[in-house]
Amino acid sequence: MDFPHSPAGTPVLRCEGLCADEGGEALTVELAAGESLQLQAASKHSERVCLELLAGRRRPCLHQAARLALDGRDMLGLSAFDYSRCGVQLVAASPPPIAGLSVRQNLDLSAGAGAAFEVAEVLQRLPALAALAGLDGEALPRRVHAELALARVLVRPLRLLLMAAGALPQTLARELAGRGVAMIFGGSARPPAGISRIKVSLEPLSRP
């Protein structure tokens, strides 16, 4: 499937002064197509809050300086569902697989229109999960749950991948970068070797 691209000269992600509350730390970062960074925060809590803000799962403080755009589109005020539909996907601790359905059927339920990959394509890229594709979700070993969480976002639209936890295989990371997907890794995630990363610190919100 072809990936959408930003208009010429427009970054995939442009974030300015994004914070969760009046006295919180603010994030300012810009990512072009295919770029990645590793987030550096004062604590795991700050890091989690930042990733949830970028994923639309936490309501930001809507002060004058706050800006968040994906491919030039203003995202502030949209729901987490809208973020996901636009291609912002967060890999974090995911709900357990649905019992009574196979691993593949669990992925079929997650798949949506405009998905980055078909379910079969995802399983080709994640052979350890593919080997268990016919297994009942309830019997899936916990060590593979993180890989299932990754697979679930790969069968959805994907422009900005937020990795709060888990690992992204190097070959898959390079493929995503080559197709214009921007990536942000939290401190608990394991970025692949050879991927260019920028450390970004959260700063106290400064008022104009």
N, C-alpha and C positions, 0 to 999 in steps of 0.2 A: 504494500500500500504506500502511496506517496504521502510524505509528510507535508503539512502546510508550512509556509515560510513567512517570516516577517517582511513587511514592505521594505524596499531598499533603504538601508541606513537606519532602520528601526531595530532596537535590541529586542530579544525575546522577552527579557525581564528588565523593567526599570522600577526600582523601589527607592523611595526617599522618605526618611523620617518615619518609618513604620514602627509603631509601638503599641503595646496592649493597654497601657494606662497612662495617666497624666505624668506620673513620676517615674515611668519605666525607661528602659534603654531603647534606643531607636536604631533601626537598621537602614543603611543606605547602600545599595549595591546595584550594579548594572551587568547584565550578561548577554552577550551576543549569541547567535546560533552556534551550537556545538561547544560552547565554553562550559567549564565547570569550576567549582570552588569548594573549599572545605570551610564550613562555618566554625568560627572560634568565639565562644561566649564565656562569660564569667562563671557560669554554672550550667549544669545539665538542664535545670529548670528554664533558664533564659534561652537556651538553645531550643528546647522543645516549644516554648512559646513562640519563638521566631519562626520555626518551621510551620507551626499551626497557623500563624498569621499569613504566611505566604501561600498556604494551602486553602485559605478561606474557612478554616475550621475554628478560628477564634476571631471575635469581632475586634477590629483595631480601634484605637483612639483616633477619632476623626478630627484632628486639629488641622490648622491651616497648612502646615508643611507636609502633611502626609500625602504620598503619591504611590500608587501601585498600578503598573500597566503591564499587560501581556500582549506582545506583538502590537503595541501602540493602543490597545484597548484598555480603558479605565476599568479596573476590577473592583475597586472599593465599593462596598454596599451590596455586592452580589453574594449569593448563597454558596455554600460549599459544593452543592450540586452543580451550580453554574461554573465554578472553578474547574471541577472535574470534566465537565462537558467541553470546556475550552482547552483542556489538555494539561492542567496542573494536577499532578498525581503525587501523593505522599505514601511512602513505604514505611510503615511503623508496625507496632504490635497489632496484628490483624485479628479479627474474630476467628475462632476455630473453624475448620471446615464443617460443612453441613453433613451431619450423620445421615446415612441412607443414600447418599449420592457419592459417586466416584470422584476422584480428584479432577478428572477431566470435566465431569458435569458441574463441579464447583466452579471451574474456570468458565464454562459455557454461560453460567448464570451471571458472571462478572462482566462478560463481553458486552460492548456497546457499539453503537454506530460510529463510524470514523475511527475505529480502533487502530492502534499503532501496528499490531500484529494480529493475525488469526491465531486461534488457540493451537492449532497444529504447528504453526511457526514458532510459537513460544516454547512448546515442548521440545522442538528440535534444538533450541538454543539452551535448554535447561535439562540435560540428559538425566541427571539424578532424579528430577521430578517426573520426567517422562517414564522412567522405569516403574514408577508407582501410580501411573495415570489411571489404572483400572481399580486401584485400591479404594475401599470405602473410606470416605473422609475421616470418619471417627477413628480409624485404625492408622492414620498417617502419623509416623513418628514425629515427635516435637522438633527434632533437629531439622526437619524439612519444612516446618511451618514458615520460616523466614523466606524460603525460596518460593513457597506458594503465595506469600504476600507480594513478592516481586512480580510473579507471574500474573497476579490479578490486575496490577496496574498496566502491564504490558498489553493486555487485551482491551484497553480503553484508549481514547485519544491521548496523545502524549506530546507536549511541547516543553514542559518544565518538570523534571523528575527530582523530587525531594526525598533523599534517603536518610531517614532518621535512624535506621538500624539495618542490619544485614549487610550482605556483600553483593556487589555488582560484578559479574565476570568481565574480565578485561576485553575479550572479543566483543561482547555485547555492548560494553561502554563505548568502544571505538565505533561500532556500527551506529549507535544512537547519536554520537557526536557528529559522525559523518552525514547523518540525515538531519542535522540541525537542532537536535534536542539539547537544551541547556540542563545542567545538573548541579544540584547543591547537596553536599554530603554533611551530615551532622557528625559530631565527634564520636558517636557510638557506631557509626557506619564504617565499613571498610572499603575505601575507594580503591579502584584498581591501580596497579603500578603503571607509570608512564602517562597518566592523565594529568595535564597541567592543572594546578590548583592554586587558588588565591586564598589567603587567610583573611577573613573579614571579622572585625570586632564590632560588637554592639557598643554604641556610645550614648551617654546621657543625652536626652532630648534637649536641644537648645531652642529657645523661643526667639522669634524675630523681634 
